[in-house]
Amino acid sequence: MKALIAMSGGVDSSVAALLTKQKGFDCVGCTMKLYSDKEYAQSQGKTCCTADDVEDARSVASRLDMPYYVFNFTDDFKEKVIDDFINCYFCGRTPNPCIECNRIMKFGKLYERAKLIGRDYIVTGHYARIEKTENGYLLKKAVDESKDQSYVLYSLTQELLAHTLFPLGELTKAEARKIAEENGFINANKPDSQDICFVPDGDYAKVIEKYTSKKAEPGDFVDKAGNVLGRHRGIIHYTIGQRRGLGISSDAPLYVCGIDVENNTVILGRDSDLFTKELNVRDFNWISGNVPTGEICCKVKIRYKHQEQPATVIPTGNDTVRVIFDEPQRAITPGQSAVAYDGEVVLGGGKIF
C-alpha cells in the first residue's frame, strides 16, 4: 500500500512517517507550502510551515530514506483560509482557521494530490483514531485526551476516513517524543506549534489590517439597553467573552457579550450575561453520512479547549442543527465550531452562527 505523509516539520508528523514506514507502506513525504515567510513575520518556533520546518521535515524524510516534496498551495490557502479568516472578523465572528486548514487543505487539496500521484492513504500526525466497523468508519478521540485533536477533524467524511491514517492516536505525546529521540530525529525536542501559522505573534488584528491595508472603523461600546459606554477600536479587535483591552472603567468587570456589525457597536455586559443554553449550527457534517431522524442526547464542545457538556442535538435540516445544553454555557461564540460526541466517538460538527 502507498501512503503520502503530511510532514509539518514537527515531531508528531515525523513519528507518524516512521510508524507508517515500519508497517510496510511505500511512503512519500510532503510539506504543504501555505504562505510566504516574508509576507508574515517569522515564527520563532511557535507556528508551523516555515522554511525551517521544511528543512526539518526534509531531514527526517532523508533519514527514513523516503522521497520528499514540497507542494505549493499558497493561492488556495490565501483564498480559502486567510481570506475567510479576515472576512469572519469583519462580520463579527471569531473563526478557527486550523479547522478550515484541515478541511480544505489537508483533507481537501492534499487528498486530491495523493489520488493524483497514486497514493492509497494520506497520513498525518493528528492525535485521533479511526475505527472500521461493519457500518462504516468512526472518528474517535485519541488515547491521550490531553493531546486529542478530534475537535478539528469533524469535517472528515466516510471516504476520507477510509483513506486516512492517524498513527499517533494510540500514543501519548511523551511516547511520541521518545520514539523520535530513539531514532535520532532532528526535531525530537522541538516545541509544539502554538499560534496560528500566519499570525505568529498572536496579534490577529494587526495581520488583518496589514493584509487588507485598511484600519478597522472605530465605534461605540454600548450596554444591553443601547446606552453608550465609550469608544471601541474596531470590531475586529473583539470577541465574545473578552475582558481585557476594553479601556472602559466600571464598578464591576465588563465583558464583550455581542457584536453588532450593522451598527458597528460592541455590546458589553456582566459575566452572567455570557451564559446561554442554546445555539444554532450550520454546515454540520454528520460523520456517518446519515442525518439522524430525531434528536440525539450526547455531549457538545463549543471551542477547542472547552470540556464537552451534556446537550440535546436536534437536526433542523441536512446540514443544520439546534443544540440545547442541559446547563448554560459561557461565551458561545459565532464562528467557532460545535462538535458532538457520543463518548469517544465524534458524531459530527459545524459552525456556530
NUMIMAR-30014 format. One record per residue (C-alpha): residue in one letter; residue number from 1; x, y, z negated. Coordinates in nm, 4 decimals. Each point is the difference from the previous one (the first is absolute). Layout:
BEGIN
 aa   i        u        v        w
  A NUM        X        Y        Z
...
***
This chain:
BEGIN
 aa   i        u        v        w
  M   1   0.0000   0.0000   0.0000
  K   2   0.1163   0.3518   0.0799
  A   3  -0.0208   0.2952  -0.2401
  L   4   0.0570   0.3741   0.0243
  I   5   0.1251   0.1375  -0.3312
  A   6  -0.0895   0.3613  -0.0860
  M   7   0.3138   0.1257  -0.1767
  S   8  -0.0161   0.3362  -0.1755
  G   9   0.3567  -0.0185  -0.1262
  G  10  -0.1151  -0.0794  -0.3520
  V  11   0.0601  -0.3088  -0.2082
  D  12  -0.3525  -0.1406   0.0357
  S  13  -0.0133  -0.0252   0.3785
  S  14   0.3580  -0.1296   0.0022
  V  15  -0.0890  -0.2850  -0.2340
  A  16  -0.3140  -0.0662   0.2039
  A  17   0.2247  -0.0419   0.3065
  L  18   0.2276  -0.2430  -0.1830
  L  19  -0.2859  -0.2121  -0.1336
  T  20  -0.1655  -0.0172   0.3421
  K  21   0.3227  -0.1087   0.1663
  Q  22   0.0574  -0.2623  -0.2704
  K  23  -0.3382  -0.1523   0.0892
  G  24   0.1265  -0.0663   0.3502
  F  25  -0.1598   0.2861   0.1894
  D  26   0.1655   0.1514   0.3058
  C  27   0.0340   0.3544  -0.1358
  V  28   0.0514   0.3417   0.1538
  G  29   0.0360   0.3050  -0.2239
  C  30  -0.1246   0.3480   0.0804
  T  31  -0.0440   0.3449  -0.1483
  M  32  -0.2659   0.2433   0.1117
  K  33   0.1370   0.3482   0.0630
  L  34  -0.2896   0.2169  -0.1113
  Y  35   0.1404   0.3512  -0.0313
  S  36   0.3156   0.2046   0.0403
  D  37   0.2296   0.0494  -0.2986
  K  38   0.0711   0.3491   0.1314
  E  39  -0.3686   0.0889   0.0136
  Y  40  -0.0621  -0.1009  -0.3591
  A  41   0.2429   0.0465  -0.2876
  Q  42   0.2371  -0.2818  -0.0850
  S  43  -0.1377  -0.2563  -0.2393
  Q  44   0.2758  -0.0206  -0.2599
  G  45  -0.0963  -0.3640  -0.0480
  K  46  -0.3629   0.0644  -0.0940
  T  47  -0.1714  -0.0842   0.3290
  C  48   0.0354  -0.2562   0.2755
  C  49   0.0689  -0.0009   0.3748
  T  50   0.2987   0.2396   0.0048
  A  51   0.3166  -0.0476   0.2053
  D  52   0.1732  -0.1474  -0.3059
  D  53  -0.2830  -0.2488  -0.0405
  V  54   0.0432  -0.1098   0.3606
  E  55   0.3662  -0.0722  -0.0653
  D  56  -0.0853  -0.1984  -0.3137
  A  57  -0.2536  -0.2067   0.1942
  R  58   0.2489  -0.0553   0.2803
  S  59   0.2608  -0.1171  -0.2523
  V  60  -0.2356  -0.2591  -0.1497
  A  61  -0.1104  -0.1212   0.3436
  S  62   0.3632  -0.0437   0.0996
  R  63   0.0727  -0.1919  -0.3188
  L  64  -0.2902  -0.2306   0.0842
  D  65   0.1243  -0.0365   0.3599
  M  66  -0.3314   0.1350   0.1209
  P  67  -0.0668   0.2255   0.3014
  Y  68  -0.1061   0.3484  -0.1052
  Y  69  -0.1783   0.2843   0.1787
  V  70  -0.1270   0.3491  -0.0739
  F  71  -0.3415   0.0763   0.1485
  N  72  -0.0794   0.3656   0.0585
  F  73  -0.3566   0.0702  -0.1123
  T  74   0.0463   0.3681  -0.0844
  D  75  -0.2734   0.1258   0.2341
  D  76  -0.2569  -0.2447  -0.1340
  F  77   0.0971   0.0746  -0.3601
  K  78  -0.0314   0.3739   0.0561
  E  79  -0.3380  -0.0245   0.1699
  K  80  -0.1605  -0.2712  -0.2129
  V  81   0.1548   0.0463  -0.3449
  I  82   0.1568   0.3440  -0.0461
  D  83  -0.2700   0.1938   0.1863
  D  84  -0.2714  -0.1909  -0.1890
  F  85   0.1776   0.0743  -0.3293
  I  86   0.0054   0.3727   0.0757
  N  87  -0.3590   0.0097   0.1224
  C  88  -0.1205  -0.1725  -0.3173
  Y  89   0.1481   0.2697  -0.2233
  F  90  -0.1510   0.2779   0.2091
  C  91  -0.3346  -0.1811  -0.0319
  G  92   0.0275  -0.0111  -0.3789
  R  93   0.0886  -0.3691  -0.0241
  T  94   0.3019  -0.1748  -0.1531
  P  95   0.1354  -0.2645   0.2401
  N  96   0.2176  -0.3041  -0.0585
  P  97   0.2273  -0.0088   0.3078
  C  98   0.1609  -0.3282  -0.1088
  I  99  -0.3327  -0.1745   0.0570
  E 100  -0.0293   0.1542   0.3452
  C 101   0.3595  -0.0945   0.0791
  N 102  -0.0716  -0.3608  -0.0895
  R 103  -0.3238  -0.0064   0.1974
  I 104   0.1161   0.1819   0.3120
  M 105   0.3741  -0.0606   0.0157
  K 106   0.1017  -0.3239  -0.1742
  F 107  -0.3159  -0.1957   0.0718
  G 108  -0.0908   0.1864   0.3155
  K 109   0.2874   0.1129   0.2188
  L 110   0.2518  -0.2472  -0.1421
  Y 111  -0.2410  -0.2917   0.0342
  E 112  -0.0583   0.0965   0.3642
  R 113   0.3762   0.0110   0.0546
  A 114   0.0422  -0.3393  -0.1657
  K 115  -0.2512  -0.1561   0.2398
  L 116   0.1668   0.1722   0.2938
  I 117   0.3383  -0.1568  -0.0782
  G 118  -0.1436  -0.3435  -0.0752
  R 119   0.0104  -0.0015  -0.3793
  D 120  -0.2534  -0.2160  -0.1854
  Y 121   0.0145   0.1926  -0.3277
  I 122   0.0885   0.3371  -0.1442
  V 123   0.1687  -0.0075  -0.3404
  T 124   0.0173   0.2810  -0.2549
  G 125   0.1319   0.0466  -0.3516
  H 126  -0.3396   0.0795  -0.1517
  Y 127  -0.0847  -0.1503  -0.3359
  A 128  -0.3240  -0.1780   0.0884
  R 129  -0.1137  -0.3500   0.0938
  I 130  -0.1891  -0.1603   0.2876
  E 131  -0.1897  -0.3225  -0.0550
  K 132  -0.1517  -0.2143   0.2730
  T 133  -0.3312  -0.1653  -0.0849
  E 134  -0.2535  -0.2022   0.1965
  N 135  -0.2006   0.3209   0.0456
  G 136   0.2856   0.2209   0.1137
  Y 137   0.2759   0.2033  -0.1613
  L 138   0.0031   0.1751  -0.3367
  L 139   0.2077   0.3025  -0.0967
  K 140   0.1016  -0.0356  -0.3655
  K 141   0.1914   0.1990  -0.2585
  A 142   0.3689  -0.0718  -0.0517
  V 143   0.1073  -0.2225  -0.2881
  D 144   0.1884   0.3024  -0.1400
  E 145  -0.2963   0.2323  -0.0581
  S 146   0.2350   0.2837  -0.1012
  K 147   0.1205   0.0036   0.3636
  D 148  -0.3259  -0.1047   0.1676
  Q 149  -0.0598   0.1854   0.3288
  S 150  -0.3270  -0.1599   0.1068
  Y 151  -0.1744   0.3379  -0.0426
  V 152   0.1759   0.1441   0.3068
  L 153  -0.0727  -0.3095   0.2117
  Y 154  -0.3794  -0.0037  -0.0070
  S 155  -0.0243   0.0738   0.3734
  L 156   0.1381  -0.3435   0.0941
  T 157  -0.2281  -0.2119   0.2153
  Q 158  -0.0268  -0.3770   0.0389
  E 159   0.2108   0.0185   0.3172
  L 160   0.2739   0.1971  -0.1731
  L 161  -0.0005  -0.2233  -0.3080
  A 162   0.0425  -0.3024   0.2269
  H 163   0.3155   0.1537   0.1503
  T 164   0.1572   0.1656  -0.3071
  L 165   0.2353  -0.1298  -0.2687
  F 166   0.0647   0.1551  -0.3426
  P 167   0.2954  -0.2023  -0.1356
  L 168   0.0236   0.2064  -0.3220
  G 169  -0.3536  -0.0631  -0.1167
  E 170   0.1064  -0.2725  -0.2414
  L 171   0.3068   0.1866  -0.1317
  T 172   0.0652   0.2663  -0.2614
  K 173   0.2080   0.3030   0.0897
  A 174   0.2796  -0.1243  -0.2247
  E 175   0.0054  -0.3309   0.1873
  A 176   0.0160   0.1792   0.3333
  R 177   0.2955   0.2115  -0.1115
  K 178   0.1788  -0.3097  -0.1316
  I 179  -0.0385  -0.1723   0.3366
  A 180   0.1395   0.3101   0.1732
  E 181   0.2985   0.0136  -0.2365
  E 182   0.0735  -0.3708   0.0417
  N 183   0.0075   0.0456   0.3760
  G 184   0.2198   0.3089  -0.0052
  F 185  -0.2513   0.2427   0.1483
  I 186   0.1252   0.3572   0.0116
  N 187  -0.3352   0.1260  -0.1315
  A 188  -0.0411  -0.2455  -0.2899
  N 189  -0.0099   0.2808  -0.2566
  K 190  -0.1488   0.2684   0.2214
  P 191  -0.2750   0.2000  -0.1779
  D 192  -0.3576  -0.0494   0.1142
  S 193  -0.1427   0.2688   0.2263
  Q 194  -0.2347   0.2243  -0.1967
  D 195  -0.1068   0.2941   0.2131
  I 196  -0.1928   0.0285   0.3236
  C 197   0.2650  -0.0508   0.2675
  F 198  -0.0592   0.3339   0.1734
  V 199  -0.0442   0.1886  -0.3304
  P 200   0.3299  -0.0917  -0.1688
  D 201  -0.0153   0.2608  -0.2778
  G 202  -0.3680  -0.0538  -0.0797
  D 203  -0.1001   0.3508   0.1096
  Y 204  -0.2622  -0.0975   0.2569
  A 205  -0.1440   0.3525   0.0293
  K 206   0.3399   0.1332   0.1078
  V 207   0.0270  -0.2707   0.2658
  I 208  -0.3515   0.0773   0.1262
  E 209   0.0722   0.3720   0.0295
  K 210   0.3351  -0.0635   0.1682
  Y 211  -0.1490  -0.2538   0.2379
  T 212  -0.2982   0.2172   0.1006
  S 213   0.1869   0.3339  -0.0161
  K 214  -0.2872   0.1540  -0.1925
  K 215  -0.0702   0.0868  -0.3604
  A 216  -0.3042  -0.1320  -0.1811
  E 217  -0.2595   0.2720  -0.0497
  P 218  -0.0417   0.1147  -0.3640
  G 219  -0.3477  -0.0010  -0.1522
  D 220  -0.1927  -0.0016  -0.3244
  F 221   0.0067  -0.2345  -0.2934
  V 222  -0.3598  -0.0334  -0.1180
  D 223  -0.1813  -0.1857  -0.2757
  K 224  -0.2939  -0.2325   0.0627
  A 225  -0.2394   0.2932  -0.0141
  G 226   0.1957   0.1864   0.2672
  N 227   0.1563   0.2581  -0.2308
  V 228   0.3407   0.1163   0.1231
  L 229   0.2832  -0.0973  -0.2352
  G 230   0.3000   0.1100   0.2051
  R 231   0.1811  -0.0511   0.3312
  H 232   0.1474  -0.3164   0.1443
  R 233   0.2906  -0.0369   0.2450
  G 234  -0.1892  -0.2026   0.2626
  I 235  -0.1960  -0.3230  -0.0288
  I 236   0.2879  -0.2177   0.1239
  H 237   0.1733   0.0607  -0.3344
  Y 238  -0.2712  -0.1732  -0.2044
  T 239  -0.1499  -0.3418  -0.0604
  I 240  -0.2774  -0.1316  -0.2218
  G 241   0.1107  -0.0370  -0.3614
  Q 242   0.2929   0.2412   0.0314
  R 243   0.0792   0.2104  -0.3079
  R 244   0.3483   0.1376   0.0550
  G 245   0.0806   0.2942   0.2231
  L 246  -0.3408   0.1659  -0.0177
  G 247   0.1229   0.3227  -0.1602
  I 248  -0.3298   0.0501  -0.1819
  S 249  -0.0136   0.0797  -0.3717
  S 250  -0.2890  -0.1540  -0.1931
  D 251  -0.1001  -0.0924  -0.3527
  A 252  -0.0014  -0.3674   0.1096
  P 253   0.1857  -0.1887   0.2753
  L 254  -0.1436   0.0381   0.3491
  Y 255   0.0146  -0.2578   0.2766
  V 256  -0.0747  -0.0049   0.3713
  C 257  -0.3463  -0.1566   0.0249
  G 258  -0.0808   0.0760   0.3621
  I 259   0.1158   0.1667   0.3207
  D 260  -0.2469   0.1957   0.2126
  V 261   0.1608   0.0268   0.3430
  E 262  -0.2809   0.2017   0.1568
  N 263   0.0296   0.2767  -0.2593
  N 264   0.3729  -0.0482  -0.0604
  T 265  -0.0530  -0.0369  -0.3737
  V 266   0.1488  -0.2361  -0.2572
  I 267  -0.2423  -0.1002  -0.2750
  L 268   0.1387  -0.0268  -0.3510
  G 269  -0.1498  -0.1690  -0.3044
  R 270   0.0703  -0.1952  -0.3166
  D 271   0.1414  -0.3498  -0.0151
  S 272  -0.3480  -0.1358  -0.0703
  D 273  -0.1157   0.1405   0.3360
  L 274   0.2337  -0.2397   0.1817
  F 275  -0.1886  -0.3163  -0.0972
  T 276  -0.2517  -0.1554   0.2411
  K 277  -0.1355  -0.3499   0.0581
  E 278  -0.0760  -0.0056   0.3726
  L 279   0.1780   0.0521   0.3292
  N 280  -0.0463  -0.0632   0.3709
  V 281   0.2525  -0.1722   0.2234
  R 282   0.0412   0.0090   0.3781
  D 283   0.2114  -0.2110   0.2383
  F 284  -0.0353  -0.2889  -0.2427
  N 285   0.1807  -0.3142   0.1179
  W 286  -0.1410  -0.3293  -0.1278
  I 287   0.3026  -0.2286   0.0151
  S 288  -0.2154  -0.3081   0.0528
  G 289  -0.1354   0.1611   0.3155
  N 290  -0.3549  -0.0349  -0.1293
  V 291  -0.2125   0.2764  -0.1536
  P 292  -0.1801  -0.1324  -0.3114
  T 293  -0.3797  -0.0046   0.0190
  G 294  -0.0419   0.1262  -0.3563
  E 295   0.1764   0.1854  -0.2779
  I 296   0.3153  -0.1435  -0.1559
  C 297   0.1104   0.0189  -0.3630
  C 298   0.3783   0.0320   0.0017
  K 299   0.2769   0.2411  -0.1019
  V 300   0.1017   0.3105   0.1914
  K 301   0.3219   0.1996   0.0038
  I 302  -0.0150   0.3670   0.1068
  R 303   0.3708   0.0856   0.0240
  Y 304   0.3293  -0.1884   0.0132
  K 305   0.0775   0.0227  -0.3722
  H 306  -0.3614  -0.0307  -0.1158
  Q 307  -0.0956  -0.3146  -0.1907
  E 308  -0.2933  -0.1502   0.1872
  Q 309  -0.3303   0.0282  -0.1878
  P 310  -0.3292  -0.1966  -0.0001
  A 311  -0.2398   0.1288   0.2651
  T 312  -0.2776  -0.0901   0.2368
  V 313   0.0780   0.0335   0.3709
  I 314  -0.3047   0.0511   0.2211
  P 315   0.0461  -0.0269   0.3794
  T 316  -0.1829   0.2871   0.1729
  G 317   0.1164  -0.0770   0.3557
  N 318   0.2538  -0.2048   0.1935
  D 319   0.2889   0.2059  -0.1393
  T 320  -0.1523   0.2108  -0.2776
  V 321  -0.0679  -0.0834  -0.3637
  R 322  -0.1296   0.1603  -0.3176
  V 323   0.1970  -0.0713  -0.3187
  I 324  -0.1616   0.0291  -0.3424
  F 325   0.2356  -0.0468  -0.2942
  D 326  -0.1171  -0.1479  -0.3284
  E 327   0.1710   0.2905  -0.1768
  P 328   0.0836   0.3517   0.1294
  Q 329   0.3429   0.0316   0.1634
  R 330   0.2267   0.3028  -0.0115
  A 331   0.0902   0.2107   0.3032
  I 332  -0.1522  -0.1971   0.2861
  T 333   0.1730   0.1682   0.2938
  P 334  -0.1158   0.0307   0.3630
  G 335   0.2710  -0.1240   0.2360
  Q 336   0.1265  -0.2668  -0.2360
  S 337  -0.1002  -0.3632   0.0484
  A 338  -0.2388  -0.2177  -0.1965
  V 339   0.1021  -0.3662   0.0037
  A 340  -0.2205  -0.2837  -0.1270
  Y 341   0.1393  -0.3075  -0.1776
  D 342  -0.1456  -0.3334  -0.1041
  G 343   0.2625  -0.1070  -0.2501
  E 344   0.3240  -0.0376   0.1975
  V 345  -0.1734   0.0228   0.3365
  V 346  -0.0345   0.3252   0.1936
  L 347  -0.3518   0.0211   0.1423
  G 348   0.0668   0.3141   0.2024
  G 349   0.0308   0.3744  -0.0195
  G 350  -0.0572   0.3335   0.1656
  K 351   0.0224   0.3784  -0.0347
  I 352  -0.1843   0.1936  -0.2692
  F 353  -0.2005   0.2929   0.1409
***
